Amino acid sequence: MDILTNFPTQLLIYSLDMIGISACAIAATTLAMYKRFDLFGCILVSMVNAIGGGSLRDIILDRHPLFWMTDLTYVILITTTSIICQLFFHRLGHIDRALKFFDAIGLAVFSVIGLTVALSFDAHPLIAVMMAVMTSIAGGIMRDMICNEIPLVLQKEIYISASIIGSALYLVLQMWGFADWIKQGLALVSIFGIRMLALKFDWHLPSIELKKS
């Protein structure tokens, strides 16, 4: 039990970061290939998607140097993942499904990482949730804008709300004294689960319809 309680948090966060980076690189490359970008165009979009949100978070929190500038693993992983994805792009049967699946992984992972980083800077819980949302969506917004798409987060999709719910769950578990790996694991599952259920059952947020005069 002591091993579970004292699970190395930094190692877990770093591992999750690598998973999120890979997922976002695949999602970005999938969209870029669909838009017929070339090799370097796909890699560029992957870079923006994978590290854009975290970079913005670090700038706001005055966390320097930026996380990917001191660890080349990020750049190498993004580049390698993008190239491999381009090589096997033709085997993807449903482009939209693949994009949204890997995007959901990135949403969950980066929400948890953004929240954890903000809390480590003693940010107010509300600010920490905002950092979680920003970390998870900013890169995707930049990716979609580069690819001339309406960002998913700006549509009726259940997206930001999934990040907020998962982040709130994390904070509740923290108040109850749960171990870090339990908080992070349950938050990840809840965010990813909500997003995938929303896609499966076509859940959408209501929008206000303006009457035409």
N, C-alpha and C positions, 0 to 999 in steps of 0.2 A: 504493500500500500504506500510505503514511504517513497518507493521508486516512482509510482504514478503521480504522487503529489509533487515531487521535486523534478519532474520531467524538464529537461533543458529547454526553456522557453525560446531562447534565441535561436537554437537549432531548428525548432519547430517553425518559428516565424520565417526563417531563411528558406526552409524547405517549401513552405507554403508559397513564398514569394517566387520561387523557381517554377512551381506549378502554375501560378497565376500568369507569370511572364510567358511561359510556353503556350498556355491557352489563348492569351491575347494575341500572341504572334501568329498562331494558327488562324484565329478569327479574322485578324486584319489581312493576312495573306490571302485567305479565302475570298474576302470581299475585293481586294485589289486585283486578284487574278480574274475574278468575274468581270471587273471593269477593264480588263486587258492592260494592266500595268506591266512594265518590264521588270526584269530581275531586281534592279536596284530600287525601283519604285515600290515594289512589294516589301522590300526590306525596310525602306524609309517609313512606310505606313505602319509596319509592324513595330518599329522603334517608337513611333509617336503613340501608338495604342498601348504598348506595354509599359512605357516609363513616363508617359505624359502626366497621368494623374498623380503618381508618386512624386514627380518633380515639382508639380504645383503645390502639393501638400508640404513638401520640405521647404520650399521658398516661403510659404505663408508662416510656417512654424519656425523659420529662421534656423533650419537644420542644415548645416553645411559641414563638409562638401556634400553635394547631392549623392544619394545612395549609390548610383550606378557609376559615378566618376572615380570611386576608389576600389571598385570591384569589376574587373573586365568580364567576369562570368556573365553578367547581364547582357552585355553587347554581343558576346560570343554565342550565348544561348539563343538570343533573339534572331541573330543572323543565320545560325545553323538551322533553327526550327523553321524559319521562313523559307530557306532554300529547299529543305526536305519536303515541306508542304507544297511548294511549287512543283516539285518532281512528281508528287503523287496526287496533284490536284484533280486530274482527269478521273480518278477513282472515286471521287466524292459523288454519291448519287443525288443527294438533295443539298444544294449549296446553302439554301436558307436555313435548313435545320442544323447543318454543321456549324454555320456562323453563330446561330443563337445558342447552341449547346456550349461551345467553347467560350462564348461571350458570357454565359451564365456562370461558368467556372471562374472566369476573371472577376465578375461582379462580386461573387461570394468571397473569394480570396482577398481581393484588394480592399473590400469593405472591412474585413477583420483586421488586416494589416494597418489600414489607415486609422482605425479606431485605437488599436494597440499603441501605435506610434504617438498619437495625440495624447493618450492617457499617460504615456511615459514622460511627456513634457508637462504633466500636471494640468492639462487643459480641462476646462469645465466639461462635464458629461455632454451637455448640449453641443458645445464646440467640437467635442470628440466625434459625435455622431455626424456633424457636418463634414468633418475631415474624412470620415469613413465614406460618406456619399461622394465627396469630391474625388477622393483617390480612386474610387471604383468607376466613376462615370466620365471624368474629364478626358482621359485618353480615348475612350470610345467616341466621344463627341468630336474630338479633333480628327479621328480616323474617318468618321462618316462625312465630315465637312470636306476633307481632302478628296474623298471618293464621290463627292457631289450627291450625297444621300441625306435625307432628313434623319437626324440622330434618333435612335430608338428611344432615348430618354425623353425626347420632346414629343413623342407620340402618346397614345393612350395605353401603352404597354405597362404592365405591372413591373416596374424596374426600380425606381428610387425607393418606393414603398417597401420593397423586399429588403433593401439595404438597411432602411430605418428599423424595420421590425427585427431583423437579425442583430443589429447593433444594440437595440433596446434590450433584447434577450441577454446579450453579453453583459450589459450593465447590471441587470437584475441578478444574474448568476454571480457577478462580482460582489454585489452587496451581501449575498448569501454565503460568500466565502468559498466558492468552488475553485478547484485548481485551474491554472491557466489553460491547460490542454483540453479540459472539459468545456470551459467557456468558449474557446476558439472553435472546437469541434462542433458543438451544438449551434453556434452562430453560423458557421459555414453551412451545415446541413439545412438549417432553416432558410437561409437566403437562397441557396441553390434550389431547394425543394419548392419554395414559393414561386420562384421564377419559372421552373420547369412545369409546375402545375398550371401556372397562368398560361403558358404556351400550349399545353396539352388541351386544356378546357376553354381556351380562348377568353380568358378573363381580361377585362379592360377597366380602366378607371373611367368614371362618368365625366362627361364634358358638358360645359354650359353652352346651350344652343341659343344664339341670338336671333330674335325674330326679325325678318326682313320687313322693312317698311314699304 
